[in-house]
Amino acid sequence: MTAAAPPRPPVQRRGLVLVAAAIVLTGFNLRTAVNSIGPVLEEIEQGLGISSGLAGLITSMPLLCFAVIGFAGPPLAARYRDGHVLAAALIVMTAGLLVRVAVPAVAFFLVGTVLTMVGGALGNVLLPSLVKKWFPDRTGLLVGAYSTSLAVGGAVAAVSTAPIAEAVGADGWRWALGIWAVFAFLAALPWLLVPRHPGAGSSARRPVRLRALTRSRLAWVMAAFFGLQAVEAYVVVGWTAQYLRDEGMSASSAGVLVGVNALIVIPLNAVVPTAAVRQRLQRPMLVGFVCCYLAGWTGLLLAPLAVTWLWVSLLGVGMGTFSMVLTLIGLRGRTPESVAALSTVSQGWGYALAGAGPLLVGLLRGVTGGYGGMFVIAYASTAGLLVSGWMVCRERYVDDEVPGLFGDRSPADGDPAVEVAGTEPAVVVRER
């Protein structure tokens, strides 16, 4: 007979409420700095006097920062308390949000953007492990809560940025971008009060050999699939609002439509994983998402101001590939350790690939004076999604391709630590 688990100490019970609040508040801030750029991109170009190429760099920097800064999360968390690392990251994010709008120089804007992404990158990396640590029996609930908060924060930023800029008037875009510093600072405060976890200070564990995954074809294909869906998503977030404005739509209306796109993703994140665990549904779902992308991009190309809500809604449905790829990562490893390793490298490589998408849109817009390049990139990414997604939907496991993933140690010997450098937690589920 299994003995009942001892009740939580009163201090920990009170601390759980504080930790949950801190997690949800942090989730709200993970995409505000990213989604607030697109609706006022034209004002940023004019205010800083930059070219479309530099504007493309600005829209790509979050992806590059997610790929690079995320690697600092595990070493920092190993040396310092998780809550303190996140508090510091959010304070740096606050400073970055203010720096990039306070000084009228493009160099400071770029530096401020990097500082801003510190909070987003480290928050993405550390929140999944914090949920698992503090809420081992409520992981799904807390992951759902902060994922929803993340989506809501991104949608609110997309919808409200342009109206704020218009209400302020001259240089209103600076206020519209800088106002999110208030929310980042407020999210940092609860982490300073979070107590040390009772399990802190446990002995170190041997890491999984992530470098071995370079020999895995599945890992490379998964990285391509993850990167291409990120290209689609960040071109939508970074450039569709400006495209609609150049076609004659008002800034506020374009921002609202991008916000509608972000809102559609919220229920998809709850529904798609439960369907994607069924092998027979994976490829039909993939084809459906690809068709939505094709229809959405074609509608924006041929009739951008006619039923625009339908085109952006179809793109939002296509972005269901995000939760699908996270689920597939969870299905393509035989152990939690191999899933975490696959998640790390596929997201790290994937975001590095995705950074080229918005950047190329800006460069091609500057060269051609139009958005033909954006649609070429969108269609090419959609085709790549179909090919790479079709391959990862075939049932196989990264463990079988890389027998030496754990070095000379079997996962059964203990819990090897994984240096997680991605930005999103894989959805670990059982395949039916």
N, C-alpha and C positions, 0 to 999 in steps of 0.2 A: 504494500500500500504506500502510495506516495504521500509524503508529509506535505501539509499545506504550507505555502510560501509565507514567510513572516511578513507582518504588515510593514508598510513603509514608515520610516521615522517621521514624526510630525514636521520636522524642518524640511525634509525632502518633499513631503506632500505639499507644503506651501510653496516650495521652490518650483514644483512642476508647473503650477499656474504661471509663474513668472517666466519660466523657460518657454512654455507654449506661446505666450504673448510675444516674447522676443523673437521666436521663430517665425510667427505669422507676420510681424512687423517687418522683419528682415526680408521675407519673401515679397512683400509689397514693393520694396525698393530695388529688386533685382533687375527690373526692365524699365523703370521710369526714365533713367538717363538715356536709354537706347531709343525707346519709342517716342520720346519727345523731340528728337532731331528732325525726322522726316517732315512733319507738318510745317516747320519754319525753316526748311533748308534754304529756300530762296533768300530769306532775310539774313541768314547766316552768311551766305555767299556775298551779299551786298554789304553787310556790316563789316566783314573782315576783308573784303576786297579780294576774294580768292576765286580760282578757276574751278571748273567742274571736276577737274582731276583731283584737286585738293578736297573738294566736297565728297568725292568718292572715297578718298582716304579716310575722311571723318566717319563715313558710314561703315567703313570696313574695320576701323580700329577696335570696336567692341569685340568682334570675332577674334582678331589677333590677340587681344589682351586675354580673352577667355582661354585661348590655347596656351599662352605663355605664362601668365600670372598664376593660373590654377596650379602649376607645378610647385609653387611656394607654399600652398596650403598645408599638405601633410607635414613637412619639416617644421613649420611654425606651430602647428597643433601639437607636435611631439615635444616641443620645447616649452611652450607656454599653454596656459589654460585656453580651451576653445572659446569660451565666452569673451576672454580678453582679446583674443585674436580678432574675433568678429567685431567687437566694440571698436578696436583700433582701425579695422578695415572700413567700417561705416563712418568713422570720423575722418579718415583720409578721403573717403567718397564725398563727404560733406565739403571738405576743403577743395577737392577737385571741381565740384559743381560750381563753387563760387569763383575759383580761379579762372575757369574757362569763360566766364561771362564778365568778370570784373576788369580785365585788362584788354584794351583794344588792339591786340596783336595775335596773329594766327599761331605763332609759336606757343604762346601761353594757352591758347585754346587747345592745342594738341596735347601739351603737357597736362592741362587740367582734365582732358578726356582720359588720359592714361591713369591719372590718380582716381578719377571717378570709377573706372572699371575695376580698380582694386577691390572695392566693396562688392561689386557684382561677381567677379571671378572667385574670390575667396568664399563669399556667401554660397555660391553654387556648389563649391567643392565640399564645404564643411557642414552644411545643413543636413544632408542625408545621414552622415555619421552621428551628428548630434541627436537626430530623431531616434536613430537606432539605440543610442546610448541611454537617453533619458526615458524613452517610451517604447521599450522592446515589445510590449503587448498591444501598442496602439500605433504601430508604424504606419499602416495604411491610412489611418485617420489623420495623423499629423502631416504625412506627405501630401495627402489630398488637400489639407487645409492650407499649407504654404504654397502648393502649386496653384490653387485657386487664387490665393492672395497675389501671387506673382502675375497671373493672367489679368486679374482686376487692376493691379497697379499699372501694367502695360497699357491696358485699354483706357484707363482714366487719363494717363499721360498723353496718349494719342489723340483723345477727344478734346481735352481741355487746353492743350498747349497753344494752338492757334487762336482761340478766343481770348486767352490771357494776353497774348502778344497784341492783338487788335485793341483790347481794352486799354492797355497801357499807352499805346501810341508809338512815338519815336523810340527806337531801340527796345521795343517791347519784347523782342525775342530773348533778350538777356534776362528779363524777369521771368519769362515763360520757362526758360531752362533752369534758372537759378532757384526757383521756388521749391524744387524737389530736394534742395539741401535741407530744408526744414524737416522733411519726413525722414531723411537719412539720419540726421542728428537725433531725432526722437527715437528711432529704432536702435541707436547705439546705447541709450541710457539703460534699458533693462539688462543688457549683457553685463554691465558693470556691477549689477547687484546679484547676478546668478551665482549661487554657491558652488563650490567645487564638488564635482560628482564623486560619490562614495567609492566608485571603482577606479578613480584616478590613481596613477602611480603603479599600475601593473607592469610586469616585466615586458621588455621589448620582444618582438617576434620577427622571425626571418621574413624578408620580403619575397614576393613572387617575382620571378625573372621576367619583367615586362619586355626586355629586349628580345627575348626568344620569340615574341609574337611577330617580329619582322619576317619570320619564316612561314607565317600562316597566311594562306590565300584568303581564308575567310575573314581574317582581321583586316586585310587590305580592302576587300570588297565591302565589308561593313563600314569601314572608314569612308569609302566613296559614297555609300548610300547616306550615311549621316551627314557628310559634308555637302552633298548635293541638295538634300532637303533643307539644310541651313542656308545655302545660297538662295533658294526660292524664298524662304521666310524673310531673310534680311533684305533682299531686293524689294519685296513687298513692303516691309516696314520702312526701309530707308528711302525708296524712290517713287512709289506709286502716288503718294500725296503730291509730290512736286510735279510728277507727270500730269496728274489731273488738273493742277493749277495752271500749268502751261497750256493745257487744252481749253482753259477758260473757266474752270470751276473756282469758287472762292476758297480761301485758305481754310476757313472754319468747316465748310462742307467736306473738303477733302480730308481734313483731320478726323471728322466724324466717321467717314467711310472707312478709314484705316482702323478706327476704334471698333467699328462693327466687325471688321475682319478679326480683330483680336478677341472679341466677345464670343464669336462662333467657336473658337478653339477651346473654350472652357468646357462645354459639355463633351466635346470630342475626346478630351483627355480622360474623361471618366468612362466613355463607352468603348473606345477603340481597343484598349488593352484586353478587355474581357473577350472581345471577338478575335483578336490577333493570336491568342493562345491556341486557337483551333487551327491545326495545320491546313485543313481543307479550305479555310476562309482567307488565308493569308494572301494568296495571289489574286483572288477576286477583289479583295479590299485594295490591294496595290493598284490594280487596273482602274478601279473606281476613283482613287485619289488622282491618278495620272490623268484620267479623263476630265476631272474637275479642274485641274491645272490647265489643261489644253483649252477647255471651254472658257475659263476665266481670263486667261491671257489673250485669247483670240477676241473675246468680247471687248476687252480694253483696247486692243489694237484697232479694231474695225469700228466700234461705236462707243468710245470712252465716256460720252456724256449721256448715253441712252441706257436706262436701267442699270446704272453703274453699281447700285447696291447688289444686283444679282451677280455681276462679275466679281466684285470683291468678296461676296459670300462664297462663291465657288472656289476662289483662291483660299479662303479660310477653311473650307472643307478639305481641300488638297493638303493643307498644312497638318492634317491628321497623320501624315507620314511621320511627324515628330514623335508622337506617342507610340506609333507602330514600331519605329526603329528601336526605341527604348525597350519595348517588349521583346523584340527579336533578339536584342543583345542578351536579355535575361534567359532566352530559350536556347542560345547557342553555346552555353557552357554547362558542363556536367556538375560543377561545384560552385558555391558562392564565390570562392576565390578566383576561379577561372572567369566567371561572369564579371567580377570587378576588374580583373586584368583586361578583359576584352573591352569593357566599357571605357576604361582609362585610355587605351591606345586608340580606339576607334573614334572617340570624341576629340582627343587631342589632335590627331591627324586630320580628322574631319573638319574641325573649326579652322585649322590652318589652311585647308583647301577652300573653305567657305569664304575666308577673308578676301579672296580674289574677286568674288562676284560683285559686290557693291562697288569695289574700287574700279573694276573694268567698266561698269555702267557709267561712272563719272568720267573716266578717261575718254570713252567712246562718245559720250555726249559732248564733251569739250571739242573733240576732233570733228564730229559730224554735225553738231548743232541740233541733233534730234535724239530720239529714243529708240531708233532702230536697233542699236547695240543691246539695249536692255531686253528687247524681245528675243533677239538671237540667243542671249545668255539664258533667258527664261525657257525657251524651247529646248535648247541643248541640255540644260539641267533636267528638264522633264524627261527627255529621252534617256539620259543617264540614270535617272531615278528608276525608270522601268527596267533597264538592263540589270543594274546592280541590285535592285530590290528583288527581281525575279531570282537572282542567284542566291541571295541570303534567305529567301523563303524555302529553299531546299533544306531538308532536315539533315544537319550535321553539327559537329561540335569542335570547338577550338582545341579542346583537350586532346582530341585524336590527331590533330595536325601538328601539335607541339607537345610531344611526350615529356620534354624536359622543362616544362613551364615552371615547375616548382623546384628545379635544381635536383639535388640529391635527396630531397625531402618530399614525402607524399603528403597531400592535404590531410590524410588521416592521422598524421603524426602531430598535428596541432593546427592552430589557426594562423597561417602565414599572413603577415600584413601586406597590404597592397598600397603602393604609393599612388593614390587616386589623383589623377591630374585632369580629369574631364570636368564637365560643368553640370551634368545632370545625372541623377541616379537611374541606373537601369531598373526596369520593372521586373523583379524576380518573381516568376510565377511557375506553376506546373502546367506543362502542355497536355492538353486533352486529346 
